[in-house]
């Protein structure tokens, strides 16, 4: 592995962090059910918090999962109210055996308020040729459809050109409407770009992604923000209108704003140029976050908050200014600077933000 020198940032924002919980085992995502916080552990468990420590196990599917590296239980999504998905939890995990991606749902028992593991409904199974670049994030969007971020299938450089191949789900953003109680397990939204075509993969909404490790929707504008992990030189952030479909985010024709394959004179017409990129002198593995829409931290308003897993730091960019330098978000905890391998962010109903670190700690950003 190359050794990178991380640059000193001249500009920074400062916040405090409020300790929420610790001692989780490789936490990788955070969600809510009935106002209770749920912490997703990569090995295949979802736990509640009790007195700032891991509490009751809410879901345990370790027997279904291969975990380690970029594999495991990678995220969950609670079905929205008044939809066919209500009272269901959906999961994205790497299956035992062949390492395929599984998107499935579990009904939540009305008496125990816990998923019924024995009643799993598999929505999609997607073959993975290599162990890395699984994407892994699922979330219900403002339209109550389920969005699924898929990586290009792994190895390095996208050798099978999945990013530009619309005949595969790999390297794409998928959108479906889960209907787990019906014979048809999900429906294709009519506004998906290939809905009225003879193409087979009508679930595809966008394509040209390498490894979208976390994406989110702006709470106010609904704009889609995607953090796509880079290859050799660049980490990138894409910003797009919620209504727009058929976006080609460029991989592997481009990495960041530069040509990748071919390395020179590539055809950029029709490709989405990232809103922001940073080089591998500054960080090497982006973790996507959120546009801050809370009310408590004045200096974070109108900023997109993200992190770099390798550097251990969080950063901000102004959502209206493409010509800028990202600022380090200095986070203070009991007088010391807080850093860690940040695997994910979470946003509560009020728009306040939480950070999940791979070494087991969950904190909340505070004034």
Buried (B, 14 or more C-beta within 10 A) or exposed (E): EEEBEBEEBEEEBEBBBEEBBBEBBBBBBBBEBEEEBBBBBBBBBBBBBEEEEBBEEBBBBBEBBBBEEBBBBBBBBBBBEEBBBEBBBBBBBBBBEEBBBBBBBBBBEEEEEBBEEEEBBEBBEBEBBBBBBBBBBBBBBEBBBBBBBBBBBBBEBBBBBBBBBBEBBBBBBBBBBBBBBEEEBBEBBEEBBBEEEEEEBBBBBBBBBBBBBBBBBBBEBEBBBBBBBBBEBBBBBBBBEBEEBEBBBBBBBBBBBBBBBEEEEBEBEEBBBBBBBBBBEBBBBBBBBBBBBBEBBEBBBEBBBBBBBBBBBBBBBBBEEEEEEBBBBBBEBEEEEBBBBBBBBBBBEEBBBBBBBBBBBBBBBBE
